[in-house]
Amino acid sequence: MNKLSQLPSVDRLLAEPQLAEFVLIHGRTIVTDAVRAELAAVRAAAKDGGAAPVPASATLTMSIAMRIEQATRPKLRRVFNLTGTVLHTNLGRAPLPEEAVEALVMAARSSCALEYDIDTGGRGDRDDIVNELVCELTGAEAATVVNNNAAAVFVLLNTLAQRKEVIVSRGELIEIGGAFRIPDIMQRAGAKLVEVGTTNRTHARDFVEALSTRSAMLMKVHTSNYAVQGFTGSVPEIDLAAIAHGHGVPFVVDLGSGTLTNLEQWGLPHEPTPREAIAAGADLVSFSGDKLLGGPQAGILAGRKDLIAKIKKNPLKRCLRVGKLTLAALEAVLRLYRDPERLAARLTTLRLLTRSETDIRSQATRLLPALQAALAGWPVTVAIESLASQIGSGSLPVERLPSAGLVVRPRGKRAGILHTLEQRLRSLPIPVIGHIADDALRLDLRCLTAAEEQEFAAQLANFGAPK
Ligand SMILES: *Cc1c(COP(=O)(O)O)cnc(C)c1O
């Protein structure tokens, strides 16, 4: 047992070959801080515990190495999303297709013509980067892009309805995760909410009766993250548009997700598109860039030219504008939509959503031995089971996609073991995020790409027994 007085000095530790190497990689400050912190921790423990042994030099070095690893590891880490939710808000929603990644890296690395007209040498407008593409894909006259769809709704309300009334059905006063509630946004934007109808049914006359000289617009909010079933009724968009236009106010639709293609062609459930809303008479639509669209976080506003022009003049649009990285990625993703035949192969989100259960099941079969071997010392069973993936991010909330995955169940009455296992999977070099429910830990393989499969299996190799 060493005495405290035998603790090596900071300089001696810094001269240890492993730590000297860390100095070359991470710089002297980070390594010195870790050495000091470890020595302080050892001294504190010795003081508290009285007879606590002072660790040997090799142990010290190892603890310091761990501190350095902790201190230098990026906060934003890559994970394997095996939750079964494809567009997982907490895991960053849509993974970008390669085309978008390349465009984003180019924009990140270099100067680019963000607000610069290369032909004339004059000033450009950043919205022009995607304006034509959005118009082509939605049938809109003009478009603008802001930070996310929440921002899009906020800026449209603030521009077109400040100190005026916005008429919305009671069945559409939604809350999206992360403190986005239509009534709150409306209030913050300076608009007055006029609720009409009931939770389950709203009629055309409800809207007609609510219209007055104070009305700024009639608004429809896509109830993307829940479904009302049973005795329900809402007014079709085409009728809402006619009512609004009859009164001389715009009809605005917050589509939430919005997708630029008809998902039914791939056997997926129908999600309303901006093109449909605009064709039905919507003057303005708003939708997210990183939900079903499969692009970067963004909010897209598309519709009548005069309304878009008004929004672009609002100083809030300047506060909520997107940067070059977003626009680079968004442009690349929108371009993929111009080639519908290859869209499902190239757009990552769509590729994940359209993976067949058979394909996912064969992946599960390939990976089962690796997980079984990793968990050999654990009191659990591992099996391949059929699962039901969700689209996520409030898109198509009741629909489930037939999927498959590896399911771990405790042997005997040891439900706590699943939490230990779940935590161990999270502490792997590339954290594996699964889902525990009904006494089972499910690893839905829908979102594990072919390229990731080897990495996933490889890091299971030295998994070890439960502690
Ligand atoms: C998701 C959603 C929003 C918010 O969009 P973000 O891009 O997450 O800001 C707003 N309205 C509806 C209907 C939504 O589904």
The ligand as a MOL file (V3000), in Angstrom:
LIG
                    3D

  0  0  0     0  0            999 V3000
M  V30 BEGIN CTAB
M  V30 COUNTS 15 15 0 0 0
M  V30 BEGIN ATOM
M  V30 1 C -43.9840 18.8870 -36.3000 0
M  V30 2 C -45.0170 19.9160 -36.4360 0
M  V30 3 C -44.7310 21.2640 -36.1740 0
M  V30 4 C -43.3790 21.7070 -35.7420 0
M  V30 5 O -42.4330 21.4760 -36.7250 0
M  V30 6 P -40.8590 21.5120 -36.3860 0
M  V30 7 O -40.1870 21.3790 -37.6960 0
M  V30 8 O -40.6170 20.3840 -35.4420 0
M  V30 9 O -40.5960 22.8380 -35.7440 0
M  V30 10 C -45.7410 22.1760 -36.3290 0
M  V30 11 N -46.9810 21.8050 -36.7050 0
M  V30 12 C -47.2980 20.5200 -36.9510 0
M  V30 13 C -48.6850 20.1730 -37.3730 0
M  V30 14 C -46.3260 19.5300 -36.8200 0
M  V30 15 O -46.6170 18.2560 -37.0710 0
M  V30 END ATOM
M  V30 BEGIN BOND
M  V30 1 1 1 2
M  V30 2 1 2 3
M  V30 3 2 2 14
M  V30 4 1 3 4
M  V30 5 2 3 10
M  V30 6 1 4 5
M  V30 7 1 5 6
M  V30 8 2 6 7
M  V30 9 1 6 8
M  V30 10 1 6 9
M  V30 11 1 10 11
M  V30 12 2 11 12
M  V30 13 1 12 13
M  V30 14 1 12 14
M  V30 15 1 14 15
M  V30 END BOND
M  V30 END CTAB
M  END
